Amino acid sequence: MVLQAHPDNKANADRPRRVPIKYQHRRERDKFFELPKQIRDQHLPPYVKELIGSRDFAAKVRVTYDQKTNEVLAKIIKARIADTHLYFPDCPLDCRISVNLEMDWDGPVESLENMAKLLTNPTRQPDRLKDRLSYNHGLYQVDVTQVTQVVRISDIPYSP
């Protein structure tokens, strides 16, 4: 459909112009950084702090990098508001629906890395690799994303 809707497609010469479908293939890596309560209180609006309550580490920063260039593509604060768990006893997989509020992180990535080193009990989520196909058509965008997690050998429990 991307090729069929392209304005330079000669097969469309005798047809009315179509809204083009823009396609982008990105490979990204996400790193997550927990926000300690004192930092969270400085960066989150009051209504978000009220929604997440006193739960420890209910907010984190997701930094997205381009896998090839290592360029920072986005820095987003994610504040988890609620989860709904759906259990399907006859299926191999269950489902979780999470509600998050997201806002830009305006600080440098280095400050996140320094904070992570200072945590006494670091429980950093493993990095995620994303292979994403994005299609834009007019006002709509559809993303098809395959996500894999990077697990370090030291994170795998071992018992002799």
Residue pairs with C-beta under 8 A, 6 or more apart in sequence:
1 21
2 21
2 22
2 23
2 135
3 9
4 11
4 12
4 18
5 12
5 18
5 19
5 20
5 21
5 137
6 12
6 20
6 21
7 17
7 20
12 18
19 137
19 138
20 137
21 135
21 136
21 137
22 135
22 136
22 137
23 133
23 134
23 135
23 136
24 133
24 134
24 136
25 132
25 133
25 134
26 66
26 130
26 132
26 134
27 66
27 67
27 68
27 129
27 130
27 131
27 132
28 64
28 65
28 66
28 67
28 73
28 129
28 130
28 132
29 64
29 65
29 66
29 67
29 127
29 128
29 129
29 130
29 150
30 62
30 63
30 64
30 65
30 127
30 128
30 130
31 62
31 63
31 65
31 127
32 60
32 61
32 62
32 63
32 124
32 125
32 127
33 60
33 61
33 63
33 112
33 113
33 115
33 116
33 124
34 57
34 60
34 116
34 119
34 122
34 123
34 124
35 43
35 57
35 59
35 60
35 61
35 77
35 115
36 57
36 115
36 119
37 56
39 115
40 49
40 58
40 59
41 49
43 77
43 105
43 107
44 52
44 59
44 77
44 79
44 103
45 103
48 59
48 79
48 101
48 103
51 79
51 81
51 101
52 58
52 59
52 79
52 80
52 81
57 123
58 79
58 80
59 77
59 78
59 79
59 80
60 77
60 78
60 125
61 75
61 76
61 77
61 78
61 105
61 112
62 74
62 75
62 76
62 78
63 72
63 74
63 75
63 105
63 109
63 112
64 72
64 73
64 74
64 75
64 76
65 71
65 72
65 73
66 73
67 129
72 109
75 104
75 105
75 106
75 107
75 109
76 102
76 103
76 104
76 105
77 102
77 103
77 104
77 105
78 100
78 101
78 102
79 100
79 101
79 102
79 103
80 98
80 99
80 100
81 99
81 100
81 101
82 98
82 99
83 96
83 97
83 98
83 99
84 96
84 97
85 94
85 95
85 96
86 94
86 95
86 96
86 97
87 94
88 94
88 95
105 112
116 122
116 124
126 149
126 150
126 151
126 152
126 155
127 149
127 150
128 147
128 148
128 149
128 150
129 147
129 148
129 149
129 150
130 145
130 146
130 147
131 145
131 146
132 143
132 144
132 145
132 146
133 143
133 144
133 145
134 141
134 142
134 143
134 144
135 141
135 142
135 143
135 144
